[in-house]
Amino acid sequence: MQSPAQSLAPNPQIPNVIKDGTTESFMTDVIEASQERPVIVDFWAEWCGPCKQLIPSLEKAVKAQNGKVHLVKVNVDQNRELAAGLRVQSIPAVFVFFQGQPIDAFVGALPDSEIKKMVDSLANVNAKNPEGANVASMLKQAEGFVAEGKLDHAQALYSAVLEIEGENATAYTGLIKAFLAADNAEEATYLYENAPDAVKADKAWASVQTAFELKEKMAKSALGADATRGLKAKVDAEPTNHQARFDYALALFAEGNRENAIDELLEIIKRDRKWNEEAARKELVTIFEALGPMDPLVIAARKRMSSILFA
C-alpha cells in the first residue's frame, strides 16, 4: 500500500501530465501549458486529510484522459506566495485554467463521480471549442457554503470568481458579506471602500451598504460587557420594558452575538408587534438584508417571525 507521500508523487509513466508545481514553475506549468489544454491546479498540504482524499481521485481522472487534461499539485506550505496570489484561504482548493485564465474552481473534497464528470468535460475543451468559465456553478457553491457556515470556503470561491470576472457584483458583494460574517472587518472595509463603479451600480450593492450602515449603528451600540449585563438585568426584572430589550438586542448584535440579538427582537414582536412603530420588526428586516438571505440565522428567523406575525 502506498504511503501518502508516494500517492502524492507524480507518476513517472505519464511525464508532464501530473506535476508538482511551485511558484517559480507556475507560469510554465500552468499559464503556458493551459494555452493548449486545460490545467487543473490543486492546492494541498501534508496535514490536510481531505487533500489526500482528493488527490488520488484527480490523478485517476486525469490519467484516463491521456494528456487532454493536465494536473499541477501545489503544496501551500512550500508556495505561500502563489497561494496568497490566488487568494487560497482553505484547502483543498482547485482551480482550472485554460488559455491562461481560470475557468472553474471548487473548494473541498468532491466524490469520485463528480471529479470524473468534471475532468471528462474538460477533456472536450480546446481552442476551437472553448467552454465559458463556470461562474454560475462557483457562485452557487459559495452560497451553499455561506448557508452551511463555511465562510472560509465561501470566501475562497468568491475570490476565485473575481479572478475570472473582476467586477462580478454577486461575487464582490458576497465576499464582503462573508468577511463581515466572519468578523473580518478590515478585509470587508477595504473591499467596500475600493469597490469598482460597476459593482456599486449593481442592485446587490444596496445590501452591502445596509450591512455597513448597520455595522456603524451597532458600533455606537457597543456599550461594554458591564453595560450589556445591566441591560439584561433590567430586561429580566421588567420583561415588558421593550425599549430596554431593544437596546439589549442592539448591544448583543454589536458584540457579535447575532443569534441572541435576533431572539430578543423576535421576543418584542411576540409581545407587542406594534411597539414604537414596529421598530423591532424593522430592525430585523435591516439585519436580514445585511446578513443576506442565505445566512442560516436569517432563514430560521424569517420562519419564526412569519409564525408570530401570522399566528
N, C-alpha and C positions, 0 to 999 in steps of 0.2 A: 504493500500500500504506500502511495506517495505521501511524503511529508507536505505540509502546507507550502513550504518554500519551494519544493520541487514542482508542485502543481501550479505555482505562480510563475515558473520559469518558462521562457519561450520555447516552443518545440523546434528543435534544430532541423527536423524533417520538412518544415514549411518555412523557409527563410523569408524574412521581410513581411510575412503576413501577420505575425504576432510578435510584438516587440515590447521591451521595457523602455519607456520614454523618459526623457529628462527635460529640464528647462532649456538646455542647450540644443537638444535634438528636435524640439517641438516644431520648429519651422520646417525642417526636412521631413520628419516622420509624419507630421500631421498636415500642415498647411500646404506644402508642396505635393505630398502624396495624395491629398484629397482632391487635387485637380483632375485626377484620372478615375478615382473610385472613392466611395465613402470610407471614412476612417472613424472608427469608434474609439473614443478616449475614455478610459476607465480610471478614475481616481480612487486609490485604495490605500490601506495601511496594514502592517502586520498584526496590529492589535484589534483590527475590525473584523468581527465574526461574520457579519453579513457580506463583507467584501469577499471573504474566502468561499462563501456560498455562491456568490455571483460569478466570480471569475471563471471557474470551470464551465459554467453554462455558456458564457460568452465565447470562450475558446472553442467549445464544441460546435457552436452555431457558425462561428467564423470559418473554422476549418472546413466545414461542409460546403462552403461557397467557393472553394478552390481559387482564392485570390481575388474574388469580386469585391470583397469587403476586408479591410484591414482592422487590426486591433492594436492599440497602443496603451500599455498599462503604466500609470504614473503613480509612484509612491509619494504620497503627500508629505510625509515626514522628511523625505530627501529632496523635495522640489516645492518648498513652501511658496517661493516667489511665483511659480507658474500657477499653483492652486489659488493663490490670492488674486492673481490677474484675471482668472476666470470666475472669481467670487465663489469658490467652492467653500461652503460652510458646514456641510455634513457629508459623510461618505457611507456607502459607495455613491459616487456621483458620476454619471455617464453622459458624455456629450457625443454627438455625431456631427462630423464635419464633412462638407462636400464643397469642392471648388473654393476652398479656403475659408468657408463660412460655416458656423454651426447651424444645423437644420433640425436638430431634435435633441432632447435631453430628458433624463429622468433621475430620480434620487431614490435610493433604497434598492433592496434585492427584489427582483421580479421572478415569477415562476418560469421554469424552463420553457413552457409553451409560449409565453409572451416574448421571451428573449428570441426564440426561434422565429416567431412570426415577424418580429421587428427586423432581424437580420435578413430573413428571406426577402422582405420588402426592399431592404437597402440594396440587395444584390441586383435589383432591376433599375437602380438609379444610375444614370450615366449622362454624359453631356448632351446627348440627343433627346433624352427622356428624363429631365430633372424633375424631382418632386419638390414642392414647396416646403418650407420649414413647417414643422408640425406644431405650430404655436398654440393652436386651439387645444390640442391634447395636453400640452405642457401647462397651460393656464388652468385647465380642468383639474389636473392632478394637483396643482398648487392649491386650488380652492379646497380640494379634499383634505390636504394636509392641514390647512387652517382649521377646518371643521374638526379634525382629529386632535388639534392642539400641537401638531408637529411643526412649530413655527420655523425651526431652523431648516427643515426640508422645504417649506413653502418659500422661505427667503432665497434658498439656492435656486429653485426653479424660476421664480420671478426674475432673479438676476440673470439666469440663462436666457430667458426670453428677451431681456433687454440687451443681451449680447447680439441677438439676432435683429431685433427691432428696438432701437434705442429710444424711440418715442412712443412705444406701446403704452397707452394710458392705463389699460387694465393692469398690466404688469407693474408699472411705475407706482400707481396708487396702491396696488396690492402689497408691494414691497414696503411702502411707507407704513401701512396699517400693520403689517407683520412685525415690523420693528417696534411700533408703538405697543402692540400687544405683548411683545417680549420685553417691554420696559427699556428698550434701547433708544432713548430719546435723542441721543447725539446723532446717530445714523439717520433717524427719521427726520430730524430737523434739517440736516444737511441736504437730503433729497428734496424736502419741502421748499427750502429756500433757493434751490438750484434747478427747479423743475423747468423743462422746456415749455415754450409757449404752446406748442401743440398739445401737450398734456394738460395744461391749465385750461385750454379751450374745450376739453372733453367733459361730458356731463359727470364722469366719475370723479372729477376734481372737487366737486361740491362736497362730497362726503369726507374728503381729506381735510378740507377747510373746516368742516364741522368738528372733525376729530381734534384739530389744533385749537380751535376756539374752546372746545370742551377741556382740553389739556390746560389752557391758560386759566380757565374758570376754576378748575379743580386745584390748580396750584395755589390760588388765592384761598381755597377752602381747606388747605392743609394746615391744621391747627396744632399739630403735635400730638403725641401719644396721650399726654395728661388731659388735654382739652377734649380729645375724642372720647376718652374714658368718662369724662364728666358729662358729655352729651349722652352717652349710653346710659349712665346712671339716671339722668333726667328722663330719658325715654322709658326706662324700666319703672320709674316712680310715677310717671304721667303718660300712660300709653296713648292717651287721646291728644297729646301735645304734638300735633302734626308738624309744626314748624321745627321743633326740636328733633323730631325723627328725620325730617327733610335735611336739616343741617348735618345730622349724624350720617346720613346716607352720602352726602357730598364729601364729608371728611373721610369716610371709608373708601370712596372711589379715589380720592386724591392720594390715599396711601397705597393704592393698588389692590385693595380688597373689593374687586368689582362684583363678585358674586353676592356678598353680604349687602353691598350698597344697593344692588338691584332688589334684593329681598325686602329691604326697608322701604324702598319706593313702592313696591307692589303692596306692601302692608298698608301704606297710606291710601292707595287706591281702593283696597279692600274695605277699609274703614270708612272712607269718605272720598269717593272718586271726584267730587266737585270742589274739594278744598282748594282755596287760593287759585281759582280759575283753572283747575286741573293741572296744577304745577307739577305734581308727581308724574302724571302721565306724559306731559310734555317733556319733562327731563328724561324719562325713559326712552322716548322716541329719539331724542338727541343722542343718547348713549347708543341706542341700536344703530343709528346712522353712522356714528363714529366707529363702532366696532365692526360693522359690516354684517350683512345678512347671513353669512356662513359661520359666524362665530357661534360655538356651541352654547354659550351663555345667552346669546340673543335668541337663538332658536327655541331654547327652553323657556326663556322669559316671555317671549311673544305668546306662546301657548298658554302660559299661566295668566298673562294679562287678558287674553281673549276670554278665558274661562271666567275671570272676575267680571269683566265688563258686560258679558252676555249671559251671565248666570240668571 
